[in-house]
Amino acid sequence: MRFNFYGITAYINLKCKCGKFYGITAYKNLKCKCGKRVKRQKRFEQSINPWNIKTPTQIYEEEAKNAEQWKTEFELCRQCQEGLK
């Protein structure tokens, strides 16, 4: 399922492998200080188990906040990270 939540384009994947995994895949598309485009994606997820007493809605809201915070962080391109430019 694809959705846009507070400016975060994300996909929700519900998987069932020895338990359920609720997560969000967030994407960001920025410009580096050198002017190149930087595309990143990151998966935010938690598993449902007896020790994690959160509901799927609580997990979704928590991970959406984490994804929103990650999306606002500045990223450098690989060349700038390596000091080539």
PDB file of N, CA, C and O in Angstrom:
ATOM      1  N   MET A   1       0.848  -1.161   0.000  1.00  0.00           N
ATOM      2  CA  MET A   1       0.000   0.000   0.000  1.00  0.00           C
ATOM      3  C   MET A   1       0.900   1.233   0.000  1.00  0.00           C
ATOM      4  O   MET A   1       1.803   1.336   0.830  1.00  0.00           O
ATOM      5  N   ARG A   2       0.672   2.144  -0.894  1.00  0.00           N
ATOM      6  CA  ARG A   2       1.459   3.360  -0.987  1.00  0.00           C
ATOM      7  C   ARG A   2       0.646   4.513  -0.436  1.00  0.00           C
ATOM      8  O   ARG A   2      -0.562   4.592  -0.662  1.00  0.00           O
ATOM      9  N   PHE A   3       1.302   5.406   0.284  1.00  0.00           N
ATOM     10  CA  PHE A   3       0.601   6.546   0.844  1.00  0.00           C
ATOM     11  C   PHE A   3       1.566   7.709   1.014  1.00  0.00           C
ATOM     12  O   PHE A   3       2.783   7.542   0.934  1.00  0.00           O
ATOM     13  N   ASN A   4       1.014   8.872   1.247  1.00  0.00           N
ATOM     14  CA  ASN A   4       1.800  10.069   1.515  1.00  0.00           C
ATOM     15  C   ASN A   4       1.373  10.576   2.880  1.00  0.00           C
ATOM     16  O   ASN A   4       0.224  10.978   3.061  1.00  0.00           O
ATOM     17  N   PHE A   5       2.287  10.560   3.844  1.00  0.00           N
ATOM     18  CA  PHE A   5       1.989  10.907   5.228  1.00  0.00           C
ATOM     19  C   PHE A   5       2.889  12.059   5.636  1.00  0.00           C
ATOM     20  O   PHE A   5       4.096  11.877   5.795  1.00  0.00           O
ATOM     21  N   TYR A   6       2.317  13.236   5.807  1.00  0.00           N
ATOM     22  CA  TYR A   6       3.076  14.439   6.172  1.00  0.00           C
ATOM     23  C   TYR A   6       4.262  14.657   5.238  1.00  0.00           C
ATOM     24  O   TYR A   6       5.354  14.992   5.696  1.00  0.00           O
ATOM     25  N   GLY A   7       4.062  14.475   3.952  1.00  0.00           N
ATOM     26  CA  GLY A   7       5.116  14.714   2.978  1.00  0.00           C
ATOM     27  C   GLY A   7       6.083  13.564   2.808  1.00  0.00           C
ATOM     28  O   GLY A   7       7.063  13.695   2.075  1.00  0.00           O
ATOM     29  N   ILE A   8       5.838  12.436   3.462  1.00  0.00           N
ATOM     30  CA  ILE A   8       6.709  11.270   3.332  1.00  0.00           C
ATOM     31  C   ILE A   8       6.022  10.284   2.405  1.00  0.00           C
ATOM     32  O   ILE A   8       4.945   9.777   2.720  1.00  0.00           O
ATOM     33  N   THR A   9       6.636  10.010   1.270  1.00  0.00           N
ATOM     34  CA  THR A   9       6.113   8.976   0.397  1.00  0.00           C
ATOM     35  C   THR A   9       6.605   7.654   0.950  1.00  0.00           C
ATOM     36  O   THR A   9       7.811   7.449   1.085  1.00  0.00           O
ATOM     37  N   ALA A  10       5.708   6.777   1.266  1.00  0.00           N
ATOM     38  CA  ALA A  10       6.106   5.536   1.923  1.00  0.00           C
ATOM     39  C   ALA A  10       5.234   4.385   1.460  1.00  0.00           C
ATOM     40  O   ALA A  10       4.125   4.574   0.960  1.00  0.00           O
ATOM     41  N   TYR A  11       5.763   3.208   1.638  1.00  0.00           N
ATOM     42  CA  TYR A  11       5.036   1.976   1.374  1.00  0.00           C
ATOM     43  C   TYR A  11       4.898   1.231   2.688  1.00  0.00           C
ATOM     44  O   TYR A  11       5.858   1.134   3.452  1.00  0.00           O
ATOM     45  N   ILE A  12       3.714   0.705   2.958  1.00  0.00           N
ATOM     46  CA  ILE A  12       3.509  -0.113   4.142  1.00  0.00           C
ATOM     47  C   ILE A  12       3.533  -1.559   3.699  1.00  0.00           C
ATOM     48  O   ILE A  12       2.776  -1.965   2.818  1.00  0.00           O
ATOM     49  N   ASN A  13       4.402  -2.327   4.312  1.00  0.00           N
ATOM     50  CA  ASN A  13       4.486  -3.748   4.014  1.00  0.00           C
ATOM     51  C   ASN A  13       4.139  -4.524   5.268  1.00  0.00           C
ATOM     52  O   ASN A  13       4.780  -4.357   6.306  1.00  0.00           O
ATOM     53  N   LEU A  14       3.147  -5.357   5.179  1.00  0.00           N
ATOM     54  CA  LEU A  14       2.788  -6.230   6.290  1.00  0.00           C
ATOM     55  C   LEU A  14       3.222  -7.631   5.898  1.00  0.00           C
ATOM     56  O   LEU A  14       2.715  -8.192   4.927  1.00  0.00           O
ATOM     57  N   LYS A  15       4.161  -8.201   6.649  1.00  0.00           N
ATOM     58  CA  LYS A  15       4.695  -9.516   6.330  1.00  0.00           C
ATOM     59  C   LYS A  15       4.389 -10.485   7.459  1.00  0.00           C
ATOM     60  O   LYS A  15       4.225 -10.078   8.610  1.00  0.00           O
ATOM     61  N   CYS A  16       4.316 -11.722   7.137  1.00  0.00           N
ATOM     62  CA  CYS A  16       4.092 -12.741   8.154  1.00  0.00           C
ATOM     63  C   CYS A  16       5.170 -13.813   8.015  1.00  0.00           C
ATOM     64  O   CYS A  16       5.048 -14.713   7.185  1.00  0.00           O
ATOM     65  N   LYS A  17       6.221 -13.717   8.823  1.00  0.00           N
ATOM     66  CA  LYS A  17       7.276 -14.726   8.878  1.00  0.00           C
ATOM     67  C   LYS A  17       7.556 -14.970  10.353  1.00  0.00           C
ATOM     68  O   LYS A  17       8.255 -14.181  10.989  1.00  0.00           O
ATOM     69  N   CYS A  18       7.029 -16.030  10.891  1.00  0.00           N
ATOM     70  CA  CYS A  18       7.182 -16.336  12.325  1.00  0.00           C
ATOM     71  C   CYS A  18       6.752 -15.142  13.171  1.00  0.00           C
ATOM     72  O   CYS A  18       7.384 -14.850  14.186  1.00  0.00           O
ATOM     73  N   GLY A  19       5.734 -14.478  12.786  1.00  0.00           N
ATOM     74  CA  GLY A  19       5.257 -13.277  13.456  1.00  0.00           C
ATOM     75  C   GLY A  19       4.964 -12.226  12.409  1.00  0.00           C
ATOM     76  O   GLY A  19       5.300 -12.406  11.238  1.00  0.00           O
ATOM     77  N   LYS A  20       4.356 -11.154  12.803  1.00  0.00           N
ATOM     78  CA  LYS A  20       4.013 -10.105  11.856  1.00  0.00           C
ATOM     79  C   LYS A  20       4.984  -8.951  11.985  1.00  0.00           C
ATOM     80  O   LYS A  20       5.370  -8.574  13.092  1.00  0.00           O
ATOM     81  N   PHE A  21       5.374  -8.396  10.867  1.00  0.00           N
ATOM     82  CA  PHE A  21       6.240  -7.235  10.838  1.00  0.00           C
ATOM     83  C   PHE A  21       5.456  -6.070  10.276  1.00  0.00           C
ATOM     84  O   PHE A  21       4.911  -6.157   9.176  1.00  0.00           O
ATOM     85  N   TYR A  22       5.397  -5.002  11.008  1.00  0.00           N
ATOM     86  CA  TYR A  22       4.717  -3.810  10.547  1.00  0.00           C
ATOM     87  C   TYR A  22       5.782  -2.763  10.288  1.00  0.00           C
ATOM     88  O   TYR A  22       6.586  -2.463  11.170  1.00  0.00           O
ATOM     89  N   GLY A  23       5.797  -2.210   9.097  1.00  0.00           N
ATOM     90  CA  GLY A  23       6.848  -1.261   8.791  1.00  0.00           C
ATOM     91  C   GLY A  23       6.503  -0.296   7.687  1.00  0.00           C
ATOM     92  O   GLY A  23       5.499  -0.426   6.986  1.00  0.00           O
ATOM     93  N   ILE A  24       7.376   0.676   7.565  1.00  0.00           N
ATOM     94  CA  ILE A  24       7.247   1.726   6.569  1.00  0.00           C
ATOM     95  C   ILE A  24       8.573   1.829   5.836  1.00  0.00           C
ATOM     96  O   ILE A  24       9.630   1.821   6.466  1.00  0.00           O
ATOM     97  N   THR A  25       8.532   1.925   4.521  1.00  0.00           N
ATOM     98  CA  THR A  25       9.717   2.222   3.738  1.00  0.00           C
ATOM     99  C   THR A  25       9.599   3.669   3.293  1.00  0.00           C
ATOM    100  O   THR A  25       8.692   4.023   2.539  1.00  0.00           O
ATOM    101  N   ALA A  26      10.514   4.500   3.759  1.00  0.00           N
ATOM    102  CA  ALA A  26      10.474   5.931   3.447  1.00  0.00           C
ATOM    103  C   ALA A  26      11.528   6.247   2.388  1.00  0.00           C
ATOM    104  O   ALA A  26      12.578   5.606   2.336  1.00  0.00           O
ATOM    105  N   TYR A  27      11.247   7.224   1.559  1.00  0.00           N
ATOM    106  CA  TYR A  27      12.138   7.647   0.486  1.00  0.00           C
ATOM    107  C   TYR A  27      12.383   9.142   0.599  1.00  0.00           C
ATOM    108  O   TYR A  27      11.493   9.899   0.988  1.00  0.00           O
ATOM    109  N   LYS A  28      13.604   9.565   0.254  1.00  0.00           N
ATOM    110  CA  LYS A  28      13.857  10.996   0.165  1.00  0.00           C
ATOM    111  C   LYS A  28      14.709  11.280  -1.058  1.00  0.00           C
ATOM    112  O   LYS A  28      15.538  10.465  -1.464  1.00  0.00           O
ATOM    113  N   ASN A  29      14.489  12.445  -1.633  1.00  0.00           N
ATOM    114  CA  ASN A  29      15.151  12.876  -2.850  1.00  0.00           C
ATOM    115  C   ASN A  29      15.596  14.319  -2.613  1.00  0.00           C
ATOM    116  O   ASN A  29      14.779  15.239  -2.645  1.00  0.00           O
ATOM    117  N   LEU A  30      16.891  14.512  -2.375  1.00  0.00           N
ATOM    118  CA  LEU A  30      17.426  15.823  -2.019  1.00  0.00           C
ATOM    119  C   LEU A  30      18.520  16.246  -2.979  1.00  0.00           C
ATOM    120  O   LEU A  30      18.902  15.494  -3.876  1.00  0.00           O
ATOM    121  N   LYS A  31      19.020  17.457  -2.781  1.00  0.00           N
ATOM    122  CA  LYS A  31      20.212  17.914  -3.490  1.00  0.00           C
ATOM    123  C   LYS A  31      21.353  18.019  -2.494  1.00  0.00           C
ATOM    124  O   LYS A  31      21.187  18.533  -1.388  1.00  0.00           O
ATOM    125  N   CYS A  32      22.509  17.523  -2.901  1.00  0.00           N
ATOM    126  CA  CYS A  32      23.717  17.626  -2.089  1.00  0.00           C
ATOM    127  C   CYS A  32      24.239  19.066  -2.191  1.00  0.00           C
ATOM    128  O   CYS A  32      23.767  19.845  -3.019  1.00  0.00           O
ATOM    129  N   LYS A  33      25.216  19.411  -1.343  1.00  0.00           N
ATOM    130  CA  LYS A  33      25.783  20.760  -1.394  1.00  0.00           C
ATOM    131  C   LYS A  33      26.497  21.026  -2.715  1.00  0.00           C
ATOM    132  O   LYS A  33      26.655  22.183  -3.105  1.00  0.00           O
ATOM    133  N   CYS A  34      26.937  19.960  -3.419  1.00  0.00           N
ATOM    134  CA  CYS A  34      27.603  20.134  -4.715  1.00  0.00           C
ATOM    135  C   CYS A  34      26.590  20.256  -5.855  1.00  0.00           C
ATOM    136  O   CYS A  34      26.978  20.540  -6.988  1.00  0.00           O
ATOM    137  N   GLY A  35      25.304  20.048  -5.576  1.00  0.00           N
ATOM    138  CA  GLY A  35      24.264  20.194  -6.588  1.00  0.00           C
ATOM    139  C   GLY A  35      23.751  18.894  -7.161  1.00  0.00           C
ATOM    140  O   GLY A  35      22.779  18.905  -7.916  1.00  0.00           O
ATOM    141  N   LYS A  36      24.376  17.758  -6.825  1.00  0.00           N
ATOM    142  CA  LYS A  36      23.911  16.466  -7.329  1.00  0.00           C
ATOM    143  C   LYS A  36      22.679  16.008  -6.575  1.00  0.00           C
ATOM    144  O   LYS A  36      22.477  16.361  -5.413  1.00  0.00           O
ATOM    145  N   ARG A  37      21.854  15.211  -7.254  1.00  0.00           N
ATOM    146  CA  ARG A  37      20.671  14.635  -6.633  1.00  0.00           C
ATOM    147  C   ARG A  37      21.086  13.456  -5.752  1.00  0.00           C
ATOM    148  O   ARG A  37      21.934  12.650  -6.136  1.00  0.00           O
ATOM    149  N   VAL A  38      20.484  13.366  -4.579  1.00  0.00           N
ATOM    150  CA  VAL A  38      20.743  12.270  -3.647  1.00  0.00           C
ATOM    151  C   VAL A  38      19.420  11.574  -3.368  1.00  0.00           C
ATOM    152  O   VAL A  38      18.472  12.191  -2.883  1.00  0.00           O
ATOM    153  N   LYS A  39      19.366  10.291  -3.677  1.00  0.00           N
ATOM    154  CA  LYS A  39      18.161   9.495  -3.406  1.00  0.00           C
ATOM    155  C   LYS A  39      18.513   8.458  -2.349  1.00  0.00           C
ATOM    156  O   LYS A  39      19.514   7.750  -2.459  1.00  0.00           O
ATOM    157  N   ARG A  40      17.679   8.384  -1.335  1.00  0.00           N
ATOM    158  CA  ARG A  40      17.886   7.414  -0.262  1.00  0.00           C
ATOM    159  C   ARG A  40      16.549   6.771   0.096  1.00  0.00           C
ATOM    160  O   ARG A  40      15.489   7.370  -0.084  1.00  0.00           O
ATOM    161  N   GLN A  41      16.616   5.556   0.600  1.00  0.00           N
ATOM    162  CA  GLN A  41      15.435   4.902   1.141  1.00  0.00           C
ATOM    163  C   GLN A  41      15.849   4.150   2.394  1.00  0.00           C
ATOM    164  O   GLN A  41      16.981   3.681   2.509  1.00  0.00           O
ATOM    165  N   LYS A  42      14.919   4.043   3.328  1.00  0.00           N
ATOM    166  CA  LYS A  42      15.205   3.374   4.589  1.00  0.00           C
ATOM    167  C   LYS A  42      13.937   2.683   5.078  1.00  0.00           C
ATOM    168  O   LYS A  42      12.828   3.188   4.908  1.00  0.00           O
ATOM    169  N   ARG A  43      14.125   1.539   5.677  1.00  0.00           N
ATOM    170  CA  ARG A  43      13.010   0.740   6.189  1.00  0.00           C
ATOM    171  C   ARG A  43      12.918   0.924   7.700  1.00  0.00           C
ATOM    172  O   ARG A  43      13.905   0.764   8.418  1.00  0.00           O
ATOM    173  N   PHE A  44      11.724   1.260   8.170  1.00  0.00           N
ATOM    174  CA  PHE A  44      11.434   1.388   9.587  1.00  0.00           C
ATOM    175  C   PHE A  44      10.391   0.333   9.933  1.00  0.00           C
ATOM    176  O   PHE A  44       9.290   0.347   9.381  1.00  0.00           O
ATOM    177  N   GLU A  45      10.729  -0.588  10.847  1.00  0.00           N
ATOM    178  CA  GLU A  45       9.775  -1.633  11.173  1.00  0.00           C
ATOM    179  C   GLU A  45       9.978  -2.142  12.592  1.00  0.00           C
ATOM    180  O   GLU A  45      11.044  -1.987  13.188  1.00  0.00           O
ATOM    181  N   GLN A  46       8.943  -2.743  13.101  1.00  0.00           N
ATOM    182  CA  GLN A  46       8.957  -3.411  14.399  1.00  0.00           C
ATOM    183  C   GLN A  46       8.175  -4.702  14.262  1.00  0.00           C
ATOM    184  O   GLN A  46       7.281  -4.812  13.423  1.00  0.00           O
ATOM    185  N   SER A  47       8.513  -5.668  15.084  1.00  0.00           N
ATOM    186  CA  SER A  47       7.774  -6.931  15.045  1.00  0.00           C
ATOM    187  C   SER A  47       6.741  -6.966  16.160  1.00  0.00           C
ATOM    188  O   SER A  47       6.893  -6.321  17.197  1.00  0.00           O
ATOM    189  N   ILE A  48       5.706  -7.722  15.922  1.00  0.00           N
ATOM    190  CA  ILE A  48       4.677  -7.946  16.933  1.00  0.00           C
ATOM    191  C   ILE A  48       5.035  -9.254  17.635  1.00  0.00           C
ATOM    192  O   ILE A  48       5.140 -10.299  16.993  1.00  0.00           O
ATOM    193  N   ASN A  49       5.221  -9.193  18.935  1.00  0.00           N
ATOM    194  CA  ASN A  49       5.504 -10.383  19.721  1.00  0.00           C
ATOM    195  C   ASN A  49       4.953 -10.189  21.133  1.00  0.00           C
ATOM    196  O   ASN A  49       4.511  -9.087  21.460  1.00  0.00           O
ATOM    197  N   PRO A  50       4.965 -11.214  21.975  1.00  0.00           N
ATOM    198  CA  PRO A  50       4.379 -11.077  23.314  1.00  0.00           C
ATOM    199  C   PRO A  50       5.036 -10.009  24.187  1.00  0.00           C
ATOM    200  O   PRO A  50       4.390  -9.478  25.090  1.00  0.00           O
ATOM    201  N   TRP A  51       6.304  -9.683  23.938  1.00  0.00           N
ATOM    202  CA  TRP A  51       6.998  -8.687  24.745  1.00  0.00           C
ATOM    203  C   TRP A  51       6.812  -7.280  24.222  1.00  0.00           C
ATOM    204  O   TRP A  51       7.116  -6.319  24.928  1.00  0.00           O
ATOM    205  N   ASN A  52       6.329  -7.136  23.023  1.00  0.00           N
ATOM    206  CA  ASN A  52       6.039  -5.828  22.426  1.00  0.00           C
ATOM    207  C   ASN A  52       4.521  -5.665  22.459  1.00  0.00           C
ATOM    208  O   ASN A  52       3.821  -6.166  21.579  1.00  0.00           O
ATOM    209  N   ILE A  53       4.019  -4.973  23.460  1.00  0.00           N
ATOM    210  CA  ILE A  53       2.576  -4.912  23.661  1.00  0.00           C
ATOM    211  C   ILE A  53       1.922  -3.749  22.926  1.00  0.00           C
ATOM    212  O   ILE A  53       0.799  -3.369  23.257  1.00  0.00           O
ATOM    213  N   LYS A  54       2.584  -3.192  21.961  1.00  0.00           N
ATOM    214  CA  LYS A  54       2.000  -2.098  21.181  1.00  0.00           C
ATOM    215  C   LYS A  54       1.048  -2.651  20.132  1.00  0.00           C
ATOM    216  O   LYS A  54       1.220  -3.762  19.632  1.00  0.00           O
ATOM    217  N   THR A  55       0.055  -1.861  19.816  1.00  0.00           N
ATOM    218  CA  THR A  55      -0.869  -2.236  18.747  1.00  0.00           C
ATOM    219  C   THR A  55      -0.237  -1.868  17.404  1.00  0.00           C
ATOM    220  O   THR A  55       0.677  -1.045  17.367  1.00  0.00           O
ATOM    221  N   PRO A  56      -0.698  -2.454  16.314  1.00  0.00           N
ATOM    222  CA  PRO A  56      -0.168  -2.085  15.003  1.00  0.00           C
ATOM    223  C   PRO A  56      -0.294  -0.580  14.710  1.00  0.00           C
ATOM    224  O   PRO A  56       0.575   0.003  14.063  1.00  0.00           O
ATOM    225  N   THR A  57      -1.366   0.034  15.185  1.00  0.00           N
ATOM    226  CA  THR A  57      -1.549   1.473  14.967  1.00  0.00           C
ATOM    227  C   THR A  57      -0.490   2.270  15.713  1.00  0.00           C
ATOM    228  O   THR A  57       0.044   3.238  15.171  1.00  0.00           O
ATOM    229  N   GLN A  58      -0.174   1.882  16.950  1.00  0.00           N
ATOM    230  CA  GLN A  58       0.862   2.572  17.714  1.00  0.00           C
ATOM    231  C   GLN A  58       2.229   2.417  17.049  1.00  0.00           C
ATOM    232  O   GLN A  58       3.006   3.370  16.989  1.00  0.00           O
ATOM    233  N   ILE A  59       2.518   1.214  16.551  1.00  0.00           N
ATOM    234  CA  ILE A  59       3.785   0.981  15.864  1.00  0.00           C
ATOM    235  C   ILE A  59       3.853   1.821  14.603  1.00  0.00           C
ATOM    236  O   ILE A  59       4.881   2.436  14.319  1.00  0.00           O
ATOM    237  N   TYR A  60       2.770   1.852  13.849  1.00  0.00           N
ATOM    238  CA  TYR A  60       2.721   2.638  12.619  1.00  0.00           C
ATOM    239  C   TYR A  60       2.979   4.119  12.903  1.00  0.00           C
ATOM    240  O   TYR A  60       3.766   4.756  12.202  1.00  0.00           O
ATOM    241  N   GLU A  61       2.322   4.668  13.926  1.00  0.00           N
ATOM    242  CA  GLU A  61       2.500   6.081  14.254  1.00  0.00           C
ATOM    243  C   GLU A  61       3.930   6.373  14.702  1.00  0.00           C
ATOM    244  O   GLU A  61       4.504   7.396  14.328  1.00  0.00           O
ATOM    245  N   GLU A  62       4.507   5.476  15.503  1.00  0.00           N
ATOM    246  CA  GLU A  62       5.880   5.653  15.973  1.00  0.00           C
ATOM    247  C   GLU A  62       6.872   5.607  14.816  1.00  0.00           C
ATOM    248  O   GLU A  62       7.769   6.446  14.727  1.00  0.00           O
ATOM    249  N   GLU A  63       6.710   4.630  13.936  1.00  0.00           N
ATOM    250  CA  GLU A  63       7.620   4.514  12.797  1.00  0.00           C
ATOM    251  C   GLU A  63       7.424   5.641  11.791  1.00  0.00           C
ATOM    252  O   GLU A  63       8.383   6.057  11.141  1.00  0.00           O
ATOM    253  N   ALA A  64       6.205   6.139  11.653  1.00  0.00           N
ATOM    254  CA  ALA A  64       5.968   7.284  10.774  1.00  0.00           C
ATOM    255  C   ALA A  64       6.689   8.521  11.298  1.00  0.00           C
ATOM    256  O   ALA A  64       7.216   9.306  10.511  1.00  0.00           O
ATOM    257  N   LYS A  65       6.718   8.704  12.622  1.00  0.00           N
ATOM    258  CA  LYS A  65       7.468   9.823  13.212  1.00  0.00           C
ATOM    259  C   LYS A  65       8.963   9.655  12.978  1.00  0.00           C
ATOM    260  O   LYS A  65       9.656  10.619  12.650  1.00  0.00           O
ATOM    261  N   ASN A  66       9.465   8.423  13.147  1.00  0.00           N
ATOM    262  CA  ASN A  66      10.884   8.162  12.888  1.00  0.00           C
ATOM    263  C   ASN A  66      11.230   8.426  11.422  1.00  0.00           C
ATOM    264  O   ASN A  66      12.278   8.998  11.122  1.00  0.00           O
ATOM    265  N   ALA A  67      10.353   8.012  10.517  1.00  0.00           N
ATOM    266  CA  ALA A  67      10.582   8.232   9.089  1.00  0.00           C
ATOM    267  C   ALA A  67      10.555   9.725   8.759  1.00  0.00           C
ATOM    268  O   ALA A  67      11.354  10.198   7.950  1.00  0.00           O
ATOM    269  N   GLU A  68       9.641  10.463   9.383  1.00  0.00           N
ATOM    270  CA  GLU A  68       9.556  11.901   9.145  1.00  0.00           C
ATOM    271  C   GLU A  68      10.826  12.600   9.624  1.00  0.00           C
ATOM    272  O   GLU A  68      11.336  13.494   8.949  1.00  0.00           O
ATOM    273  N   GLN A  69      11.338  12.196  10.785  1.00  0.00           N
ATOM    274  CA  GLN A  69      12.571  12.781  11.308  1.00  0.00           C
ATOM    275  C   GLN A  69      13.748  12.449  10.392  1.00  0.00           C
ATOM    276  O   GLN A  69      14.564  13.323  10.101  1.00  0.00           O
ATOM    277  N   TRP A  70      13.848  11.206   9.936  1.00  0.00           N
ATOM    278  CA  TRP A  70      14.925  10.792   9.042  1.00  0.00           C
ATOM    279  C   TRP A  70      14.874  11.561   7.722  1.00  0.00           C
ATOM    280  O   TRP A  70      15.909  11.918   7.158  1.00  0.00           O
ATOM    281  N   LYS A  71      13.661  11.810   7.240  1.00  0.00           N
ATOM    282  CA  LYS A  71      13.502  12.480   5.956  1.00  0.00           C
ATOM    283  C   LYS A  71      14.040  13.909   5.986  1.00  0.00           C
ATOM    284  O   LYS A  71      14.473  14.424   4.956  1.00  0.00           O
ATOM    285  N   THR A  72      14.018  14.554   7.149  1.00  0.00           N
ATOM    286  CA  THR A  72      14.490  15.939   7.242  1.00  0.00           C
ATOM    287  C   THR A  72      16.009  16.037   7.416  1.00  0.00           C
ATOM    288  O   THR A  72      16.564  17.130   7.305  1.00  0.00           O
ATOM    289  N   GLU A  73      16.693  14.916   7.686  1.00  0.00           N
ATOM    290  CA  GLU A  73      18.142  14.935   7.860  1.00  0.00           C
ATOM    291  C   GLU A  73      18.835  15.148   6.521  1.00  0.00           C
ATOM    292  O   GLU A  73      18.411  14.614   5.497  1.00  0.00           O
ATOM    293  N   PHE A  74      19.907  15.936   6.544  1.00  0.00           N
ATOM    294  CA  PHE A  74      20.665  16.254   5.334  1.00  0.00           C
ATOM    295  C   PHE A  74      21.541  15.071   4.947  1.00  0.00           C
ATOM    296  O   PHE A  74      22.098  14.400   5.815  1.00  0.00           O
ATOM    297  N   GLU A  75      21.663  14.814   3.655  1.00  0.00           N
ATOM    298  CA  GLU A  75      22.493  13.717   3.141  1.00  0.00           C
ATOM    299  C   GLU A  75      23.490  14.266   2.131  1.00  0.00           C
ATOM    300  O   GLU A  75      23.170  15.182   1.373  1.00  0.00           O
ATOM    301  N   LEU A  76      24.687  13.713   2.119  1.00  0.00           N
ATOM    302  CA  LEU A  76      25.700  14.044   1.122  1.00  0.00           C
ATOM    303  C   LEU A  76      25.748  12.947   0.068  1.00  0.00           C
ATOM    304  O   LEU A  76      25.412  11.794   0.342  1.00  0.00           O
ATOM    305  N   CYS A  77      26.167  13.313  -1.138  1.00  0.00           N
ATOM    306  CA  CYS A  77      26.358  12.297  -2.171  1.00  0.00           C
ATOM    307  C   CYS A  77      27.621  11.485  -1.826  1.00  0.00           C
ATOM    308  O   CYS A  77      28.400  11.879  -0.958  1.00  0.00           O
ATOM    309  N   ARG A  78      27.807  10.378  -2.496  1.00  0.00           N
ATOM    310  CA  ARG A  78      28.958   9.506  -2.191  1.00  0.00           C
ATOM    311  C   ARG A  78      30.284  10.208  -2.431  1.00  0.00           C
ATOM    312  O   ARG A  78      31.228  10.033  -1.659  1.00  0.00           O
ATOM    313  N   GLN A  79      30.364  10.996  -3.487  1.00  0.00           N
ATOM    314  CA  GLN A  79      31.620  11.677  -3.791  1.00  0.00           C
ATOM    315  C   GLN A  79      31.981  12.687  -2.706  1.00  0.00           C
ATOM    316  O   GLN A  79      33.149  12.803  -2.335  1.00  0.00           O
ATOM    317  N   CYS A  80      31.007  13.407  -2.202  1.00  0.00           N
ATOM    318  CA  CYS A  80      31.255  14.369  -1.126  1.00  0.00           C
ATOM    319  C   CYS A  80      31.594  13.642   0.174  1.00  0.00           C
ATOM    320  O   CYS A  80      32.418  14.123   0.951  1.00  0.00           O
ATOM    321  N   GLN A  81      30.973  12.498   0.418  1.00  0.00           N
ATOM    322  CA  GLN A  81      31.286  11.717   1.622  1.00  0.00           C
ATOM    323  C   GLN A  81      32.719  11.215   1.588  1.00  0.00           C
ATOM    324  O   GLN A  81      33.394  11.181   2.616  1.00  0.00           O
ATOM    325  N   GLU A  82      33.180  10.828   0.418  1.00  0.00           N
ATOM    326  CA  GLU A  82      34.535  10.305   0.278  1.00  0.00           C
ATOM    327  C   GLU A  82      35.576  11.407   0.137  1.00  0.00           C
ATOM    328  O   GLU A  82      36.775  11.127   0.129  1.00  0.00           O
ATOM    329  N   GLY A  83      35.134  12.652   0.027  1.00  0.00           N
ATOM    330  CA  GLY A  83      36.055  13.774  -0.077  1.00  0.00           C
ATOM    331  C   GLY A  83      36.652  13.957  -1.451  1.00  0.00           C
ATOM    332  O   GLY A  83      37.692  14.601  -1.591  1.00  0.00           O
ATOM    333  N   LEU A  84      36.007  13.394  -2.485  1.00  0.00           N
ATOM    334  CA  LEU A  84      36.540  13.519  -3.842  1.00  0.00           C
ATOM    335  C   LEU A  84      36.198  14.858  -4.472  1.00  0.00           C
ATOM    336  O   LEU A  84      36.860  15.293  -5.414  1.00  0.00           O
ATOM    337  N   LYS A  85      35.178  15.504  -3.961  1.00  0.00           N
ATOM    338  CA  LYS A  85      34.766  16.757  -4.581  1.00  0.00           C
ATOM    339  C   LYS A  85      34.788  17.888  -3.600  1.00  0.00           C
ATOM    340  O   LYS A  85      34.468  19.022  -3.958  1.00  0.00           O
TER     341      LYS A  85
END
